[in-house]
Amino acid sequence: MKICVVGTGYVGLVTCACFADLGNEVIGVDVDQAKIKKLQQGSIPIYEPGLKELIDHNLHKRLTFTTDLKQGVEQSEFIFIAVGTPQAEGGEADLSAVKQVAAGIGEHLNGSKIVVDKSTVPVGMGDLVASIIEEHGGLEHKVDVVSNPEFLREGSAVHDFMHPDRVLIGTNDGVAAERVSELYKPLEAEIMVTDLRSAEMIKYASNAFLATKITFINEIANLCEKVDADVIKVAHGMGMDSRIGPAFLNAGAGYGGSCFPKDVSALIQKAKKEGYDFKVLNAVVEANAYQKRSMLARIKDVLGPLEGKQIAALGLSFKPDTDDLREAVAVEVIRLLQENGARVRVYDPAALEHAEKELPGVKLADDAYTAVAGAHCLVIFTEWNEFKEMDLQRVKSLMKTPVIVDGRNIYDPQKTKALGFTYQGVGRK
């Protein structure tokens, strides 16, 4: 198959690399000339395990990159739209990039095409994409617009693409559904075909539900602290129920990232536009904002006034195995710490190069032990594996005062306290 993928962010780049590795001819298109130049040289702009190896293996064989949308459209049977849909000022999804790509596709049509929405777009966007393509390209060539939402987790995106729980295809055309299905047949995954609008809603509903599940266990954790229960045991007991399951029941400092915050907000705004007040999701947004801010209160509880205090922050990315700082809890809380007069030294295995831009004034450490040296408090923001395996005796010897605020519950409270630390987790006894 000949495939064009427009947009080389997390979703687009993983889609390019994986489809190429499955034996297709793939052209990745992006307007960012500097990014494309680097990609042509085999340098990837994001940290994602396994991605560079796939690109190195397929580059200049089945995988090429260009800024020329015309080339991508004319040489491909399938055109995947994988550009960003960030949150706009009003909370809705900013669809300007999707609309721009749709217009460009229409202008460069040279035959029948299947256009696949990979970007997360509100219900009804597929119809709008079709109308924009028709407006710019006329009716000479048949174009089918298909919704094929991604369900990739940053940090395991390559694995998720190659081993999906399901492949979702939304279209009102049976032939288009069959042709897109053929792209995924090598994965031997369950393929669900539905109408266009239901597929668009499934994506938003899935992300909103997961954000709700995270927020619920965080609320339970806050109550556990007041009634002297342990949220780890509570979550384990809940997760044993097959109706609930254990996934996304890890209490902590709140959710962030490139998807959940903007997708929840976009679904709320879509509901509002349709005259419906989505009460549950409004509460999720409010509770998650509280959970993030509560990290500052936890630090103050154990340290008192923060003026002049040295804080060691371990983890910046919103989750492990990625360098993505979008909506990361660490970024928000570190800014609050600075506003309260604290001095902050940070370490993250992948995201340090973004830290200076996002967090001016913080000091960057080369490793976790350098970060904790002389600190009055160690704060865990991201559950990278290397933090779980730290020598806590060494950590204690390096710190000015042995205090840990564990925003991801990676340490055992009793063992940590037995080593002489003042320890505070989230929802722990």
N, C-alpha and C positions, 0 to 999 in steps of 0.2 A: 504494500500500500504506500501511497505517497501522501505525506501528512505535513501540513504547515501548522506550527504552534505560534500564535501571536502573544508575546509577553514571556519574558524569561526570568520571572521571579521564582519563588519557591515552587508554586504549582506548575508553572510553565516549563521551568528547567527540568524538573523531575519527569514531567510528561514527555518532553523531548528525549531525554536520555533513555527512559524505559521503553518507549515505543521503538526507538532506534535499536535497542538491544534485543527487541523481539523480532528484528529483521526488516523493519519498515525503513523507507527513505524519509528522513525528517528534516525540515527546514525550520529553525527557530528564528523568529523575527522580533526585533525590539527597536524602539526609537532611540534608545540610549547608545550612541556610537561608541563611547568609551567601554561600556559593558560588552558590546558585541566584539570589539577588538580583542578584549581579554579572553572572551569565550573562544574566539577563533584560534587563540594561542594556547587554549587548554587551561586557562586560569578561571576558576569559578568564583563568583562574588559572594557566595553564602557558605556557611558551614552546615553540611548535611551528610551524615555518615553514609558511605558507599556511593555517593553521587559522582565524585571526581573520577573514581575508577570506571564507572559506566561511560562517562564522557570521554575519558582518555581512550577507552577501548573502541568507541564508535566514531570519534571525531575524524572528519575528512574521509570517512568510508560511507557510512549511512547517515551521518549527522553533520549538518552545516549550519552556520549562523550568518544572518544578514540583517541590515536595516531596511532592505528593499521589500516592502509589503507586496508590491506588484509581482516580484519574482516568486514570492511565497505562494500567492494566490494562484498565479498562472500555472505553476508546476505541480500543484497538489490537487488531490481528489477531496481530501478532508481538511477543513480549516478550523482549528481549535482556538477559541478566544479564551485566553488565560491572563488577561490584564487585571490589575488591581481594582477593587471596588471599596475604597476606604470610606470611613465614616465622614459624612459631610457635617457642616456646622449644626444643622437641625437634627442630627441623629440618624437620618436616612442614609442609604448607600449612595456614594458618589458614582454615578454611572457614565460620566463624561468619557472616560477612556473606552468603555465598551461601545458607546455610540460612535466614537471616532473610528474605531476599528471596523464596525459594521459599515460605515460610509465608505471606508477605503476598500473593503471587500467588494462592495457594489460597483465601485468605479473600475475595478480591475478584473471583473468577471470575464472569462474566456471560454466558459462551458458550464455544464451542470456541476454543482458543488454540494457538499454536505457541510454546513457550518455548525460547529458544536460549541455550545456555551459551557466552558469549564469554569469560568469565573462564577463566584457566588453572586447571584442576581435575584432581585425580588420577583415574586410571582407576577407574570405578565411580561417579563423582559424579553422572553423568546419571541413573543409576537411583535414586540417593538423592534427587535433586531431584524426580523424578517421584513417589516415594513420599511426600515431604513435602507436595507440592502436593495429592496425593490425600487425605492425612491431614487437611488443613485445608479442602479444598474439596469432598471427596466425589467421587462418580462421576457426578454429573448432567451435567457438561460434559466433552467429550473434550479432553484435553491431550496433545500430543506434545512430548517433550523431545528437542531436537536439539543435537549438539555442533558448534560452528562456530568453532574456535580462530582467534585472531588471529595474524598473522605481521607485525606492524608494528614498524618500527625507530624509536625515538625520534629525532627530527631529520629523518626523512623519512616520517613516519607517513601523512600525507595522500597523498603519492605512492604509498606502498605499498598503501594501501587502493584507490586508483583504478587501479593497475597491478600487480595481484598476480601472483606466480609461479603460484599456484594458489589456488583456493577449496576449502576442505575442509569437507564436510558429513557428519556422522556421525549415522545414525539407522537404526532397524530398520523404518521405515514409508516406503514408496515415495512416497505422496502428500505427506507432510511434506517429504521430500527435494526433490520437484519444486517445491513452493511456496517453500521457502527458496532454491532455485536461481534462481527467477524474480527474486528481489531482486537477484541479482548478474548477470543476463543483460546489462544495459547495459555491463558492464565488458568483455565479450567475453573473459573469462579461462577457462582450463581449470578445470572443476569436477570434483572428485573426490568421489564418494559412497561411503562405507564404513559399517561398523557403528559404533555409538556408542562402544564401548570402544576400538576401533582408532583412531578420530579423537582421542580423549583421549590415547592413547599417542603418536601422531604428534607432537603439540605438544611434549610433554616430551622425546621422543627427539630432535627437531630442535634444541631449545635446548641439550640436554646435549651433542649432537655438536659444535655450534658452540663451546661453551665448551671442549670437549676439543681442538678444532683450534687455538684460540687458545693454550691451555696448552701444547700440543705445540710450537708454534713458539717459545714463550717458553723452553721447556726447551732446544730446539736453539740459541737465541740464547745462553743461558748457557754451553753447550758451545763455541759459536763463539768466545767470548771467551778460552777456555782454549787453543784450538788455532789461534788467529790466523786465523780465517775471518770472513767478513762475512755476517751473517744476511740482509741485504737481497738480496744476490746468491743466497744459498741459497734463500730463499723464492721469488724470481723463477724460479729454475730448477725448483723443485718445482711451482710454479703453472702452468708451461707443460705439465705432464702433465695431459691431459684427465681422468684418473681422480681428480686431486686438486683442480685449479682454484686460482686465485689468492686467492679471497675468504677473509677471516679468517686470513690468514697475515702479519699485521703484528705483528712482535714489539714488546713494550713492557713496561709496568709491571704488567700483569695486567688481568683483566676485572672490571667491576663492574656497577652498574645495577640496575634494578628487576626484571629477569627471570632472567638467567643464574644468579646466586648462589642465589636462592630455589628456582628450578626444578630445578637440579641437586641441591640438598639434599632437596627434596621427592621426587624420583625415587629417591634413595638410601634415604630413609625408607620409601617405598612398597615397594621391593624387600626391605628388612629385615623389614617387616611380613609379606611373603609368604614369608619364610624364605630369601631370596637375598642374598648378599653381593656388592654391585656394586663389584668391586675397582677397575675403571678409574676410575669417578667419584669414589670415595674418594681416589684418587691425584690426580685433577684438583683437588679442593678443597684438598688439602694443598699441591700445587705452586703453585696460584694465590695462596694465603696467603703462601707463601714469596716469590713474585715481588713482591707488594706490599711486603713488609718489606725486600726487597733494595734498594729505592730509598733507604732510610735508609743502608744500608751503602755505596752508591755515592757518596752525598753526603759521608759521613765519609771515604771513600777520598781524595777530592780536597781536602777542607777540614781534615781532622783533627778535633780536639774542637770541638763545636758551641756550647759555652757562649759566649753573647754575640754569636754570628755572626748577620748579617742575611741572610735567605733571601728571594729573590723567587720566588713561586710563580705560574706562569701556567697558568690553567685549573683549575677546580674540579669542573665537571660530569663525569660518568663518560664522556661522549663529547661531541663537538662538536654544535652545533645543538640543544641541549637545556639546560634549567636544572636537571635532575634530579641530586641529590647522593646518591641512594641507593646505598650500597656503593661510592661513588667512591673510587678509589685516593688522590686528593689529600687527601681528608678524613682517611683513616687515617694517611697519612704525615706530614701537617702536625701532627697530634696527637703523633706520635712525635718530630718535630722540636722541638716545644714542650717535651716531657718532657725532652729533651736540652739544654735551655737556649737554643735558638735563638729569635731574633725573626723573625717571618714577616709579610711583606706580600704580599697576594694580589690578583690581578685575573682576572676572568672576564667575557666579554661578556654573559652572561645570568644567571649564578647568584649574583651578589653579594648580592642581597637575602636569600638563604638562609644566607649565610656567617656572619653574626653569631650566629645561633641554633646552628648546627652547630659553629662554631669560635670560641668566645669567646677574646678575647685577641689575635686576628690583626688586623692593620691592613689596611684596604681601600683599594685604589688606584683612581683614576678611569680609568686607562688602563695599558697595558703598560709604557710608558716610565717613568711615575711609580713603578710597582711595582719596577723594577730599579734605581732611583736609590739609590746607596750600598750596594748589595747585595754580599755576598761570594760569592754563588752564585745563579745563575738555574736554576730547575728547571721543566721543561716537563711538565705532567701531562695536558693535553688538547690535541689537535691541531687547535685552531681555525685556520681559514685565515689570520686576521690575524696570528697568531704566526709562521706560515711566511714571511710577507712583511715581517717586521720589518727595519729598518735596523740590522744588527749592528754596524756601525762606531759608530753612535750609542749602541747598547746598551753597547758596551765603554767608551765615554767616560763613561757615567753610573755604571758599577759601580765599587765599591771594588777588587775583584779580578775579573778577567775569567774566570769559571768557569761553564760550562754543563753541567748534568746533564740530558740529553735523554731523558725517559722515554717518548717516542713516536717517536723517530728522525726528526724533521722537518727536521733540518739535516744537511748533508754534513760529515762529520768533517774531511776534508782542507781544505776551504774555510774552515771555522770555525777550525781551528788556524792556518791561514795568516793569519787576521786577528788572531792573538795570543791566542786563547782557549785555556784548558785545557778540553778537551771530553771528555765521557763519554756515550756512548749505550748502547743495549742490544743486545749481540751484534755490535757494529761493530769493525772492525779499528782 
